[in-house]
Amino acid sequence: MSAIPGGIEPFAEPVYVTRPFLPPFERVQSRLADIWASRRLSNMGPQHDRLQAELAAHLGVPDLRLFSNGTLALQIALMTLGIRGEVLTTPFTFSATVHAIALSGARPVFCDIDPETLCIDPRSVERMIGDDVAAVLGVHVYGTPCDVDALTRIADAHHLKLVFDAAHAFGTTVQGRPIGLFGDMTMFSFHATKLFHTAEGGGLAFADATLSHKLELMRNFGIENEDEVVLVGTNAKLNEIQAAIGLEVLGGLEGERSRRSAVKAAYVRMLENTPGIRVVQQGAGVSDSLQYVVIRVDEAGFGMSRDGLWAALKQWNVFTRRYFYPLCSDYPSYMACRRDRLEHAERAAQEVLCLPMFGDLGVEGAERIAGMINYLCRRSCGLPRQAGAATDSSIA
Ligand SMILES: Cc1ncc(COP(=O)(O)O)c(C=O)c1O
C-alpha cells in the first residue's frame, strides 16, 4: 500500500478552512506603542473611533457601531429594535444567528431556504407569518445576498422588522448597493475567521439614525453619564487593541482580496467539469465577498458522499468544514420551535463542503486540493486516471 494516497503528496502542515490575514507585525506594534503611551485600552478610544469611521466608509453605510463580537451585536440589534415574540429565520446558518434570537428573549421560527441562493426563501417566510411574528432575520450565507427586495416587501406589508446577518458578506454589493443598506439593521462579524477581522469583533449598520445612542448605551452597561444608568445594557465594547489590529487589516485588505480571488478562480477552473461537484457562485450583479469557497457534492454524480469526501481529504492533511451541518433546527435547544417543511435546508446540509480559502493558500495550494478532489472522483466513478497518477487503495 502506498504511503502517498493516489500519488498525491499530502500537505506538510494541516490546511484548515481558513487562516487569518495578518498585516505586518511592525505596523500593529507601532499602533500598540501609541496605545501603551496613552494608557487608554478600551471604552471607545481613538483607535476605536477611527476604525468605526473608516469601516462605515468602506462598507458604504451612513453609520456603524462597533461591538466586541458579531453574536452580541446581533443580540443587541434585536433588543434595540424592541423585537419580542417570534423571529422568522433560516436553520442553514452558524449557531450564533439563532442563539442571538433566543438570548434576546425572542423565539426562532425556522423557514426553508431557496435551493439556489441557500438563503431564507421569501415564500417560506410568507407561509410562516403568524400573529406572534415580529421580525425576519435573514442571513447572507457565504456572502450570497438574501432576496433583499422580496424580504423588504414582505416586512413592509406585515409591519415586521427586518434584520440581516452579514457575517459572511463584508463588502458585498447587490447591483452596486452596499449590503449594509438593507433592512432595519445589518450585523457584520469581525472574527478572526473572516476576511476583515479584529481578532474578535462585530459591527452594526442601521437605517434609523435615532437608534445610534441606544446602541451605544446597550454596548456600555446602559450608562448615560456618571449619575444615570438608563437601561439594561451589557458589556459589548471593542477594545483599543482589537481596533488597532482592525485598522491595519483594513489597510491590507485589497491585497488579501486579490489573493483570495486568484485562489477561488483556481478552484473554479479545476472543478468546473468535475462530475457531481458544483462550486457555489454568486449571481449576476453581486460582488463576491471571497469569504468561502463552497462546493455541493452530488453523491450520485461524484461517486462519493459529501461526508466521504470530507473524511478522505484528511489523508492529505486537508481539513474542510461541513458548514452548515447540522441545521440549527436540529439542535436540542430548538427542536420545539415552530418550523416550515425544511426540504431544501435539509438537502443543502448534506451536500455542502467549505474548502480551504485564504490568500496564503495560493493558486498552487488550491490546485493541489482540487487535484485531490478530482482524483477521488476518478477513483470513485471508475473513470480513467490521468497518466502518471498512482493507484492507491487506502482512500476511503
Ligand atoms: C452566519 C454567522 N452569524 C454570526 C456569527 C457570529 O459572529 P462572531 O463570531 O463575531 O460572534 C458567525 C460566525 O462567526 C456566522 O458565521
PDBQT file of the ligand as one rigid body, heavy atoms in Angstrom, charges set to zero:
ROOT
HETATM    1  C1  LIG A 401     -23.559  33.449   9.967  1.00  0.00    +0.000 C 
HETATM    2  C2  LIG A 401     -22.855  33.862  11.223  1.00  0.00    +0.000 A 
HETATM    3  N1  LIG A 401     -23.508  34.616  12.117  1.00  0.00    +0.000 NA
HETATM    4  C3  LIG A 401     -22.917  35.011  13.257  1.00  0.00    +0.000 A 
HETATM    5  C4  LIG A 401     -21.629  34.658  13.554  1.00  0.00    +0.000 A 
HETATM    6  C5  LIG A 401     -21.040  35.075  14.868  1.00  0.00    +0.000 C 
HETATM    7  O1  LIG A 401     -20.078  36.073  14.777  1.00  0.00    +0.000 OA
HETATM    8  P1  LIG A 401     -18.981  36.247  15.918  1.00  0.00    +0.000 P 
HETATM    9  O2  LIG A 401     -18.070  35.063  15.852  1.00  0.00    +0.000 OA
HETATM   10  O3  LIG A 401     -18.288  37.520  15.554  1.00  0.00    +0.000 OA
HETATM   11  O4  LIG A 401     -19.678  36.331  17.225  1.00  0.00    +0.000 OA
HETATM   12  C6  LIG A 401     -20.890  33.876  12.636  1.00  0.00    +0.000 A 
HETATM   13  C7  LIG A 401     -19.525  33.434  12.829  1.00  0.00    +0.000 C 
HETATM   14  O5  LIG A 401     -18.626  33.804  13.354  1.00  0.00    +0.000 OA
HETATM   15  C8  LIG A 401     -21.524  33.462  11.447  1.00  0.00    +0.000 A 
HETATM   16  O6  LIG A 401     -20.900  32.677  10.565  1.00  0.00    +0.000 OA
ENDROOT
TORSDOF 0
